[in-house]
Amino acid sequence: MIIIGITGSIGMGKSTIANMLKKFNIPIFDSDEYVKKHIENNILIKKKIMKKWPQVIITHKKEKKINKTILGNIIFSSSTEKNALEKIIHPIIKVDREDFIKKHIGKEKFVALDVPLLYETNTDQLCNFVFLAITSEKKQKCRVLSRKNMTEKKFYLIKQNQLSEKEKISRKPYLISTSYGKIVTFVIVVYYLIKIIIKQRN
């Protein structure tokens, strides 16, 4: 089974590439979705977060919930806070990822791991190939600032917590530009899939 890692800094188009792979019925492990699920529904994770950062607690219909916007503002303002959250979240995400891979071994030719911090967490070591989403800094900033609850300050704080594009490119992933529209991006994705298939047959 071939494991493709999908990564890219915020606003680069990582999710667009993942959605394109879905069109080929390639199972996708979406790390962000798993994190969201655990923060919203995993009682143990919620308790740990609420204990560490009580200011993120909101009450909705008599139920205590986590305000993800406040939590995001906290963790991206400090590497210490970010590391504290990662220690809570990453171990359980690792288990989820391992279960996902085991589930598809022997059943699928391809699976993909959609992981924003693929290189930062050394998850690239699990992958046979890595697709790195890239675009211009101008397009990246425009995309990110159009998101709800996003500010320029938060955007730069998030970028500071990710490896630079130069560092990621130095790892020699397959570069996929998302600068020229979805059709061009799709063509590049298909080209690399064909390249991978040919390489595996040789």
C-alpha positions in Angstrom: 0.0 0.0 0.0 1.3 3.4 -1.0 1.0 6.2 1.6 0.9 9.7 0.3 1.4 12.6 2.8 -0.4 15.8 2.0 0.9 19.0 3.6 1.4 22.7 3.2 1.3 25.8 5.3 -2.0 27.5 6.1 -3.8 28.8 3.0 -1.6 26.9 0.6 -4.3 24.6 -0.7 -3.7 21.4 1.1 -7.3 20.6 1.5 -8.0 21.2 -2.2 -5.4 18.5 -3.0 -6.9 16.1 -0.5 -10.4 16.6 -2.0 -9.0 15.9 -5.5 -7.5 12.6 -4.3 -10.9 11.7 -2.9 -12.2 11.7 -6.5 -10.0 8.7 -7.1 -11.6 7.0 -4.1 -8.3 7.3 -2.1 -9.1 7.2 1.6 -7.9 10.3 3.4 -6.9 10.7 7.0 -7.8 14.3 7.8 -5.8 15.2 10.9 -7.7 18.5 11.4 -11.0 16.7 11.4 -9.8 14.2 14.0 -8.5 17.0 16.2 -11.8 18.8 15.9 -13.7 15.6 16.8 -11.6 15.0 19.9 -11.8 18.6 21.1 -15.6 18.5 20.7 -16.5 15.0 21.8 -13.6 13.3 23.7 -14.5 13.8 27.3 -10.9 13.1 28.6 -9.4 15.5 26.1 -12.0 18.1 26.9 -11.3 17.8 30.6 -7.5 18.2 30.1 -7.9 21.3 27.9 -10.5 22.9 30.3 -8.2 22.2 33.2 -5.2 23.7 31.4 -7.1 26.7 29.9 -10.3 27.4 31.9 -10.8 30.6 29.9 -11.8 28.6 26.9 -14.9 27.2 28.6 -18.3 28.3 27.4 -21.7 27.0 28.5 -24.2 26.0 25.9 -27.6 24.5 26.9 -26.1 23.7 30.3 -23.2 21.8 28.7 -19.6 22.9 29.0 -17.9 23.3 25.6 -14.6 24.6 24.3 -14.4 27.8 22.4 -12.0 26.9 19.6 -11.4 30.5 18.6 -10.2 31.4 22.1 -8.1 28.2 22.3 -6.6 29.0 18.9 -5.7 32.5 19.9 -4.0 31.1 23.0 -1.9 28.4 21.5 -0.7 30.4 18.5 0.5 33.3 20.8 3.1 31.1 22.5 5.2 28.1 21.5 4.9 26.9 25.1 1.1 26.9 25.0 1.2 25.2 21.5 3.5 22.5 22.8 1.2 21.9 25.8 -1.8 21.4 23.5 0.2 19.1 21.2 1.1 16.9 24.2 -2.6 16.5 24.9 -3.7 16.0 21.3 -0.9 14.3 19.3 -0.8 11.0 21.2 -4.4 10.2 20.5 -4.2 11.4 16.9 -1.2 9.1 16.4 -3.4 6.2 17.5 -6.1 7.2 15.2 -3.7 7.4 12.3 -2.2 4.0 13.0 -5.7 2.5 13.2 -6.5 4.2 9.8 -3.5 2.7 8.2 -4.1 -0.8 9.6 -7.7 -0.7 8.5 -6.7 -0.1 4.8 -3.6 -2.4 4.5 -4.3 -5.1 2.0 -7.5 -3.4 0.9 -6.3 -0.2 -0.9 -3.5 0.6 -3.3 -3.3 4.2 -2.0 -4.2 6.1 1.2 -3.3 9.7 2.0 -2.5 11.4 5.3 -3.6 15.1 5.3 -1.4 16.5 8.0 -0.6 20.3 8.3 2.4 19.6 10.5 3.6 16.5 8.5 7.3 17.4 8.7 7.1 19.1 12.1 5.8 15.8 13.6 8.0 13.5 11.5 4.9 11.9 10.1 6.5 12.2 6.7 8.6 9.1 7.7 5.4 7.0 7.4 4.9 8.2 3.8 6.2 6.8 0.5 5.6 10.2 -1.2 4.7 13.7 0.0 2.5 16.2 -1.9 3.4 19.8 -0.8 0.8 22.5 -1.6 2.4 25.7 -2.6 1.3 29.2 -3.7 2.5 32.7 -3.7 2.7 34.5 -0.3 0.2 37.1 -1.7 -2.4 34.4 -2.5 -1.8 32.6 0.8 -2.4 35.8 2.8 -5.5 36.6 0.8 -7.0 33.2 1.3 -6.2 33.0 5.1 -7.5 36.5 5.9 -10.8 35.7 4.2 -11.5 33.0 6.9 -13.8 33.7 9.8 -12.1 34.8 13.0 -8.8 35.3 11.3 -6.6 38.3 11.8 -3.3 39.3 10.2 -1.6 38.9 13.6 -2.9 35.4 14.0 -1.9 34.5 10.5 1.7 35.4 11.1 1.7 33.6 14.5 0.5 30.5 12.8 3.2 30.7 10.1 5.8 31.1 12.8 4.8 27.8 14.2 5.3 26.0 10.9 8.5 25.2 9.0 9.4 27.6 6.3 8.6 26.8 2.7 12.3 26.7 1.9 12.8 24.0 4.6 9.8 21.9 3.4 10.9 22.1 -0.2 14.4 21.0 0.8 12.9 17.7 1.9 12.2 17.1 -1.9 8.4 16.5 -1.9 6.3 16.6 -5.0 5.4 20.3 -5.4 1.8 21.1 -6.3 1.0 24.7 -7.1 -2.5 25.9 -6.3 -2.0 29.3 -7.8 -3.6 28.9 -11.2 -7.0 27.4 -10.4 -8.4 24.0 -9.6 -8.0 22.6 -13.2 -4.3 23.2 -13.3 -3.9 21.8 -9.7 -5.9 18.7 -10.7 -3.7 18.1 -13.7 -0.6 18.3 -11.5 -2.1 15.9 -9.0 -3.0 13.4 -11.8 0.5 13.7 -13.3 2.1 12.8 -9.9 -0.3 9.9 -9.3 0.7 8.5 -12.7 4.4 9.1 -12.0 4.0 7.2 -8.7 2.2 4.3 -10.4 4.9 4.0 -13.0 7.7 4.2 -10.4 6.1 1.4 -8.4 5.8 -0.9 -11.4 9.5 -0.4 -12.5 
